[in-house]
Amino acid sequence: MKIRTRLVAGAVAALALTSGVATVQVAQAAAAGPAVVETKVLSAEAALRIADAVQKEAAKQKQRVTVAIVDRSGATRLILKGDGAGPQTEESARRKAFTAVSFGQATSALSKNQALAAIPGTLLLAGGIPVAVDGAPIAGIGVGGAPSGDIDEALAQAGLKAVQGLG
């Protein structure tokens, strides 16, 4: 089978943006049998709304933080370092977001399971929360830089509230 033939007989993909969540559908050609895979991802617009809400709430609380947003696979979608946030905040925010989306739970709930700390890229400090649609995590929000993880997590929750119900 030539490469051109494989492309025709292979998968067909379509992307539709709906209220902050992009839907990717992949359907196999009829000859391969009926199969449809649907994956929801956080849109760039929604990620910006989250980051903006986090930074606005941080300013109200006089906190200097960084917010990171990762997609379902853990790839970084956005990092916004607030004015005056320390150099360590980028990495901690990214790792908190990664941990939250990886396990579909807030990092504060995972902190008791220290065995997870052996997994590369994880950070078991409060401040990371998943973004879920229909009960499945599609992204992670991580905040780092406040003097306690509880504050970081509250700021992440403020970001999540900015996009809730958009799915």
Long-range contacts (C-beta under 8 A, 24 or more apart in sequence): 17-43, 19-166, 19-167, 20-45, 20-46, 20-49, 20-163, 20-166, 20-167, 21-46, 21-133, 21-138, 21-166, 21-167, 39-72, 40-133, 40-134, 40-136, 40-138, 40-167, 41-71, 41-72, 41-138, 41-139, 42-69, 42-71, 42-77, 42-131, 42-138, 42-139, 42-163, 44-77, 44-78, 46-163, 46-166, 47-77, 47-78, 47-139, 48-78, 49-159, 49-162, 49-163, 50-78, 50-131, 50-141, 50-159, 50-160, 50-162, 50-163, 51-78, 51-80, 51-159, 52-162, 53-158, 53-159, 53-161, 53-162, 54-80, 54-141, 54-143, 54-155, 54-156, 54-158, 54-159, 55-80, 55-82, 56-158, 57-154, 57-155, 57-158, 57-159, 58-82, 58-143, 58-146, 58-155, 61-146, 61-151, 61-155, 63-145, 63-146, 63-151, 63-155, 64-89, 64-145, 65-89, 65-93, 65-143, 65-144, 65-145, 65-146, 65-152, 65-155, 66-90, 66-92, 66-93, 66-143, 66-144, 66-145, 67-93, 67-141, 67-142, 67-143, 67-155, 67-156, 67-159, 68-93, 68-94, 68-96, 68-97, 68-141, 68-142, 68-143, 68-144, 69-97, 69-139, 69-140, 69-141, 69-142, 70-94, 70-97, 70-98, 70-101, 70-139, 70-140, 70-142, 71-101, 71-138, 71-139, 72-101, 72-137, 72-138, 72-139, 74-98, 74-101, 74-102, 74-121, 74-140, 77-139, 82-145, 85-144, 85-145, 86-145, 88-144, 89-144, 89-145, 90-144, 91-144, 92-123, 92-125, 92-127, 92-142, 92-144, 92-145, 93-127, 93-142, 93-143, 93-144, 93-145, 94-142, 95-121, 95-122, 95-123, 95-128, 95-142, 96-123, 96-125, 96-127, 96-128, 96-140, 96-142, 96-143, 96-144, 96-152, 96-156, 97-128, 97-139, 97-140, 97-141, 97-142, 98-122, 98-123, 98-128, 98-140, 98-142, 99-123, 99-124, 99-128, 99-140, 99-142, 100-128, 100-129, 100-130, 100-137, 100-140, 100-141, 100-142, 101-130, 101-131, 101-137, 101-138, 101-139, 101-140, 102-140, 103-130, 104-130, 104-132, 104-136, 104-137, 105-130, 106-130, 106-153, 107-142, 107-149, 107-153, 108-149, 108-150, 108-153, 125-149, 125-152, 126-150, 126-152, 126-153, 127-152, 127-153, 127-155, 127-156, 128-153, 128-156, 129-153, 129-156, 129-157, 129-160, 131-160, 131-163, 133-167, 134-167
